[in-house]
């Protein structure tokens, strides 16, 4: 048996029908709808033609629902309710009232966040600090709507755009053998202890692995807190590779930084779930790009 072709219902006519069904009188329904009664009658007839069923019978006392009309009334109310919810959710998505912006260590988002708040005083614009390995998880479990972080991160399922890149430098103790150099190479650092997760500096890991084929290097001792990293660097117990701006920021007595010339630049990016659409995210992305810091090449 062939299926009936789909019926394209006019929601305006569906709403007219529910008002007539509520009043059980065309005259009173027309007044409530601010329509002329003959016009309302024609609109209901159009709906009946679309459905292929008579919905109302007129009587001297008013209008009565037919059996088909009783069935359709329940569906009509659900249809209008669903349409209203769809419209409300779409408007909410188009004009969201809140956004949470995540950021990782050493990255300044304040200028872009302040301007976004200024542009949208009624929106709830908040920020959240994330550890270096948290951005993807924070985005996918909705703790953050958008994140400013540094690559590398796992990008599947995310929209990622590069904001800027900058050279990298290494933090060393003042009495280090490389003190006074303007630029060094990765090979100069291959036998050092990296006080970071190797995934943060994959180029160093490749060089150190090659170096270990020729010389014994003790196991790495990874340190998580930046303050502890700085103390270990000052004591000559390891090194930290950072973007040059971050290396300049994390200064203390006993520690200096020197540029690493042959390491790929640190890339700062903006990331959000590919499936998420929000004007606030798009606007923040534009502001973050406009307020990106000036970096030395």
KEVO-637798 format. One record per residue (C-alpha): residue number from 1; chain; x, y, z; residue in three letters. Coordinates in Angstrom, 1 decimal, padded with zeros to 4 digits. Each point is the difference from the previous one (the first is absolute). Layout:
<sezas>
 resi chain      u      v      w resn
  NUM     A      X      Y      Z  ALA
...
</sezas>
This chain:
<sezas>
 resi chain      u      v      w resn
    1     A  000.0  000.0  000.0  UNK
    2     A  001.5  003.3 -001.1  UNK
    3     A  000.6  002.6  002.8  UNK
    4     A -002.0  003.3 -000.1  UNK
    5     A  002.1  003.0 -001.1  UNK
    6     A  001.0  002.2  003.0  UNK
    7     A -002.3  002.8  000.9  UNK
    8     A  001.5  003.5  000.3  UNK
    9     A -002.0  001.6  002.8  UNK
   10     A -000.2  003.8  000.4  UNK
   11     A  000.6  000.6  003.7  UNK
   12     A -002.1  003.2 -000.2  UNK
   13     A -003.0 -002.1 -001.1  UNK
   14     A  000.7 -002.5  002.8  UNK
   15     A -000.1  002.8  002.6  UNK
   16     A -003.2  001.4 -001.5  UNK
   17     A -001.6 -003.5  000.4  UNK
   18     A  001.0 -000.3  003.7  UNK
   19     A -001.5  003.4  000.7  UNK
   20     A -003.3 -001.0 -001.6  UNK
   21     A  000.1 -003.3  001.9  UNK
   22     A  000.5  001.9  003.2  UNK
   23     A -002.9  002.4 -000.5  UNK
   24     A -002.2 -002.5 -001.9  UNK
   25     A -001.3  003.0 -001.9  UNK
   26     A  001.3  001.6 -003.2  UNK
   27     A -001.2  003.5  001.0  UNK
   28     A  001.7  000.1  003.4  UNK
   29     A  003.2 -001.7 -001.5  UNK
   30     A  000.1  002.6 -002.8  UNK
   31     A -000.2  002.8  002.6  UNK
   32     A  002.8 -001.6  002.1  UNK
   33     A  002.2 -000.3 -003.1  UNK
   34     A -000.9  003.5 -001.3  UNK
   35     A -001.3 -001.5 -003.3  UNK
   36     A -003.2  000.4 -001.9  UNK
   37     A -002.2 -003.1  000.5  UNK
   38     A -000.3 -000.8 -003.7  UNK
   39     A  003.8  000.1 -000.3  UNK
   40     A  000.4 -002.4  003.0  UNK
   41     A -002.5 -002.4 -001.6  UNK
   42     A  002.0  000.0 -003.2  UNK
   43     A  003.2 -000.7  001.9  UNK
   44     A -001.5 -003.0  001.8  UNK
   45     A -001.3 -001.3 -003.2  UNK
   46     A  003.5  000.2 -001.5  UNK
   47     A  001.4 -002.0  003.0  UNK
   48     A -002.7 -002.6 -000.5  UNK
   49     A  001.0 -000.3 -003.6  UNK
   50     A  003.6 -000.4  000.9  UNK
   51     A -000.9 -002.8  002.5  UNK
   52     A -002.7 -001.6 -002.2  UNK
   53     A -002.3 -000.1  003.0  UNK
   54     A -002.9  002.0  001.4  UNK
   55     A  001.0  001.4  003.4  UNK
   56     A -003.1  002.1  001.1  UNK
   57     A -003.7 -000.2 -000.4  UNK
   58     A -002.0  003.2  000.4  UNK
   59     A -003.2 -000.2  002.1  UNK
   60     A -002.5  002.7  001.2  UNK
   61     A  001.8 -000.1  003.3  UNK
   62     A  003.4  000.5 -001.5  UNK
   63     A  002.6 -002.3 -001.4  UNK
   64     A  000.8 -003.6  001.0  UNK
   65     A  003.1 -002.1 -000.6  UNK
   66     A -000.4 -003.0 -002.2  UNK
   67     A  001.7 -003.2  001.0  UNK
   68     A  002.8  000.9 -002.3  UNK
   69     A  000.1  003.5  001.6  UNK
   70     A  000.3 -001.5  003.5  UNK
   71     A  003.0 -002.1 -001.2  UNK
   72     A  001.7  002.9 -001.8  UNK
   73     A -000.5  002.4  002.9  UNK
   74     A  002.3 -002.0  002.2  UNK
   75     A  002.6 -000.2 -002.7  UNK
   76     A -000.4  003.7 -000.9  UNK
   77     A  000.7  001.1  003.5  UNK
   78     A  003.1 -002.2  000.2  UNK
   79     A  001.1  001.3 -003.5  UNK
   80     A -000.3  003.7  001.1  UNK
   81     A  001.7 -000.7  003.3  UNK
   82     A  002.9 -001.7 -001.8  UNK
   83     A  000.3  002.9 -002.5  UNK
   84     A  000.1  002.5  002.8  UNK
   85     A  002.7 -001.9  001.8  UNK
   86     A  002.0 -000.3 -003.3  UNK
   87     A -000.2  003.7 -000.5  UNK
   88     A  000.9  000.8  003.6  UNK
   89     A  003.0 -002.3 -000.1  UNK
   90     A  001.2  001.4 -003.3  UNK
   91     A -000.3  003.6  001.3  UNK
   92     A  002.0 -001.1  003.1  UNK
   93     A  002.7 -001.5 -002.2  UNK
   94     A  000.1  003.1 -002.2  UNK
   95     A  000.2  002.3  003.0  UNK
   96     A  001.6 -002.0  002.9  UNK
   97     A  000.1  001.7  003.4  UNK
   98     A  003.1 -001.7  001.3  UNK
   99     A  003.5 -001.1 -001.1  UNK
  100     A  002.8 -001.6  001.9  UNK
  101     A  003.5  000.7 -001.4  UNK
  102     A  002.8 -002.4  001.1  UNK
  103     A  003.7  000.9 -000.1  UNK
  104     A  003.2 -001.7  000.8  UNK
  105     A  003.1  001.1  001.8  UNK
  106     A  001.8  003.1 -001.2  UNK
  107     A -002.7  001.2 -002.3  UNK
  108     A -001.7  003.4  000.5  UNK
  109     A -003.7  000.2 -001.1  UNK
  110     A -001.0  003.0  002.1  UNK
  111     A -000.2  002.7 -002.8  UNK
  112     A -002.3 -002.2 -002.2  UNK
  113     A -002.1 -001.1  003.0  UNK
  114     A -000.5  003.6  001.2  UNK
  115     A -001.0  001.2 -003.4  UNK
  116     A -002.5 -002.9 -000.4  UNK
  117     A -001.6  000.9  003.4  UNK
  118     A -000.1  003.6 -001.1  UNK
  119     A -001.8 -000.9 -003.2  UNK
  120     A -002.4 -002.4  001.7  UNK
  121     A -000.7  001.4  003.5  UNK
  122     A -003.0 -002.3  000.5  UNK
  123     A  002.0 -003.2 -000.9  UNK
  124     A  001.8 -002.1  002.6  UNK
  125     A  003.6  000.0 -001.2  UNK
  126     A  002.3 -002.1  002.2  UNK
  127     A  003.5 -001.3 -000.2  UNK
  128     A  001.6 -003.2  001.3  UNK
  129     A  003.6 -001.0  000.4  UNK
  130     A  000.9 -003.5 -001.4  UNK
  131     A  003.0 -002.2  000.4  UNK
  132     A  002.0 -000.5 -003.3  UNK
  133     A -001.6 -003.4 -000.6  UNK
  134     A -003.6  001.0  000.8  UNK
  135     A -001.3  002.1 -003.0  UNK
  136     A -001.5 -002.8 -002.1  UNK
  137     A -001.7 -001.7  003.0  UNK
  138     A -001.3  003.3  001.3  UNK
  139     A -001.5  000.8 -003.4  UNK
  140     A -001.7 -003.4 -000.5  UNK
  141     A -001.5 -000.1  003.5  UNK
  142     A -001.3  003.6 -000.3  UNK
  143     A  002.2  001.5  002.8  UNK
  144     A  001.2  002.5 -002.6  UNK
  145     A -001.6  001.2 -003.3  UNK
  146     A  003.3  001.2 -001.5  UNK
  147     A  003.6 -000.4  001.0  UNK
  148     A  003.2  002.0 -000.6  UNK
  149     A  002.9 -002.3  000.3  UNK
  150     A  003.2 -001.1 -001.7  UNK
  151     A  000.5 -002.8 -002.4  UNK
  152     A  000.5 -003.0  000.0  UNK
  153     A -003.5 -001.1  001.1  UNK
  154     A -002.2 -002.8 -001.4  UNK
  155     A -002.1  001.8 -002.6  UNK
  156     A -002.5 -002.6 -001.1  UNK
  157     A -003.6  001.3  000.4  UNK
  158     A  001.3  003.5  000.6  UNK
  159     A  000.2  003.1 -002.1  UNK
  160     A  003.5  001.4  000.4  UNK
  161     A  001.3  003.3 -001.3  UNK
  162     A  003.6  001.3  000.6  UNK
  163     A  000.1  003.4  001.7  UNK
  164     A  003.7  000.6 -000.1  UNK
  165     A  003.4 -001.8  000.3  UNK
  166     A  003.2  001.0  001.8  UNK
  167     A  003.6 -001.2  000.4  UNK
  168     A  000.8 -002.3  002.9  UNK
  169     A  002.6  000.4  002.7  UNK
  170     A  001.5 -002.2  002.7  UNK
  171     A  000.3  000.9  003.7  UNK
  172     A  003.5 -000.8  001.3  UNK
  173     A  002.0  000.6  003.2  UNK
  174     A  002.3  003.0  000.0  UNK
  175     A  003.1 -002.2  000.3  UNK
  176     A -001.0 -002.2 -002.9  UNK
  177     A  002.6 -000.8 -002.6  UNK
  178     A -002.2  001.8 -002.6  UNK
  179     A -000.1  003.3  002.0  UNK
  180     A  000.6  003.0 -002.2  UNK
  181     A -001.2 -001.6 -003.2  UNK
  182     A -002.5  001.9 -002.1  UNK
  183     A -001.4 -003.0 -001.8  UNK
  184     A  000.5 -003.7  000.5  UNK
  185     A -001.2 -003.2 -001.7  UNK
  186     A -001.9 -003.0  001.1  UNK
  187     A  003.1 -002.2 -000.1  UNK
  188     A  001.5  002.3  002.7  UNK
  189     A -002.9 -001.2  002.3  UNK
  190     A -000.2 -003.6 -000.9  UNK
  191     A  001.7 -001.3  003.2  UNK
  192     A -002.0  002.3  002.3  UNK
  193     A -002.9 -001.0  002.2  UNK
  194     A -003.3  001.4 -001.4  UNK
  195     A -002.2  000.9  003.0  UNK
  196     A -003.1 -000.2 -002.2  UNK
  197     A -002.1 -002.6 -001.7  UNK
  198     A  001.9 -000.9 -003.2  UNK
  199     A -003.2  000.4 -002.0  UNK
  200     A  000.3  003.8  000.6  UNK
  201     A  003.3  000.1 -001.8  UNK
  202     A -000.1 -002.9 -002.5  UNK
  203     A  003.0  001.4 -002.0  UNK
  204     A  002.2 -000.2  003.1  UNK
  205     A -001.2 -003.6  000.7  UNK
  206     A  001.1 -001.1 -003.5  UNK
  207     A  003.4  001.6  000.4  UNK
  208     A  000.5 -001.4  003.5  UNK
  209     A -001.0 -003.5 -001.2  UNK
  210     A  002.6  000.2 -002.7  UNK
  211     A  002.6  001.3  002.5  UNK
  212     A -000.8 -002.9  002.4  UNK
  213     A  001.3 -002.4 -002.7  UNK
  214     A  003.4  001.5  000.6  UNK
  215     A  000.1  001.0  003.6  UNK
  216     A -001.7 -001.0  003.2  UNK
  217     A -002.6  002.4  001.3  UNK
  218     A -001.7 -000.6  003.4  UNK
  219     A -003.8 -000.5  000.0  UNK
  220     A -002.1  003.2 -000.3  UNK
  221     A -001.5  001.5  003.2  UNK
  222     A -003.1  001.9 -001.0  UNK
  223     A -001.2  002.9  002.2  UNK
  224     A -003.5  001.4 -000.3  UNK
  225     A  000.0  003.3  002.0  UNK
  226     A  001.8  002.9 -001.7  UNK
  227     A  001.4  001.2  003.3  UNK
  228     A  001.6 -003.3  000.6  UNK
  229     A  001.4 -000.1 -003.6  UNK
  230     A  001.7  003.4  000.6  UNK
  231     A  001.6 -001.2  003.2  UNK
  232     A  001.3 -003.1 -001.7  UNK
  233     A  001.3  002.0 -002.9  UNK
  234     A  001.8  002.4  002.3  UNK
  235     A  001.5 -003.0  001.8  UNK
  236     A  001.3 -001.4 -003.3  UNK
  237     A -002.3 -003.1  000.2  UNK
  238     A -001.8  000.5 -003.3  UNK
  239     A -001.2  002.3 -002.8  UNK
  240     A -003.3  001.4 -001.1  UNK
  241     A -000.9  000.9 -003.6  UNK
  242     A -002.6  002.8 -000.4  UNK
  243     A -001.2  002.5 -002.5  UNK
  244     A  002.2  003.0  000.1  UNK
  245     A -002.6  002.3  001.6  UNK
  246     A -000.6 -002.6  002.8  UNK
  247     A  003.7 -000.5  000.5  UNK
  248     A  000.3  003.8  000.5  UNK
  249     A -002.9 -000.1  002.4  UNK
  250     A  001.3 -002.8  002.2  UNK
  251     A  003.2  001.7  001.3  UNK
  252     A  001.6 -000.4  003.4  UNK
  253     A  003.5  000.4  001.4  UNK
  254     A  002.2 -002.8 -001.2  UNK
  255     A -001.8 -000.7 -003.2  UNK
  256     A  000.5  001.5 -003.5  UNK
  257     A -001.5 -000.9 -003.4  UNK
  258     A  001.5 -000.4 -003.4  UNK
  259     A -001.7 -000.4 -003.4  UNK
  260     A  000.0 -003.5 -001.6  UNK
  261     A  000.6  000.7 -003.7  UNK
  262     A -000.9 -003.3 -001.6  UNK
  263     A -003.2 -000.9  001.8  UNK
  264     A -003.4  000.6 -001.7  UNK
  265     A -001.8  003.0  001.4  UNK
  266     A -002.6 -000.3  002.7  UNK
  267     A -003.5  000.4 -001.5  UNK
  268     A -002.8  001.5  002.0  UNK
  269     A -003.4 -001.0 -001.2  UNK
  270     A -003.7  000.4  000.6  UNK
  271     A -002.1 -003.2  000.2  UNK
  272     A -003.6 -000.9  000.4  UNK
  273     A -002.2 -003.0 -000.9  UNK
  274     A -000.7 -000.3 -003.7  UNK
  275     A -003.7 -000.6  000.7  UNK
  276     A -000.4  003.1  002.1  UNK
  277     A -001.4  003.1 -001.7  UNK
  278     A -000.1  003.2  002.1  UNK
  279     A  000.3  003.7 -001.0  UNK
  280     A  001.7  000.6  003.3  UNK
  281     A  002.7 -002.5 -000.9  UNK
  282     A  000.4  001.5 -003.4  UNK
  283     A  000.3  003.5  001.4  UNK
  284     A  002.5 -001.0  002.7  UNK
  285     A  002.1 -001.7 -002.8  UNK
  286     A  000.0  003.3 -001.8  UNK
  287     A  000.9  002.0  003.1  UNK
  288     A  002.8 -002.5  001.0  UNK
  289     A  001.5  000.4 -003.4  UNK
  290     A -000.2  003.8  000.2  UNK
  291     A  001.7  000.0  003.4  UNK
  292     A  002.7 -002.6 -000.7  UNK
  293     A  003.4  001.2  001.4  UNK
  294     A  002.8  001.2 -002.1  UNK
  295     A  002.7 -002.6 -000.2  UNK
  296     A  003.6  000.2 -001.2  UNK
  297     A  000.8 -002.1 -003.0  UNK
</sezas>
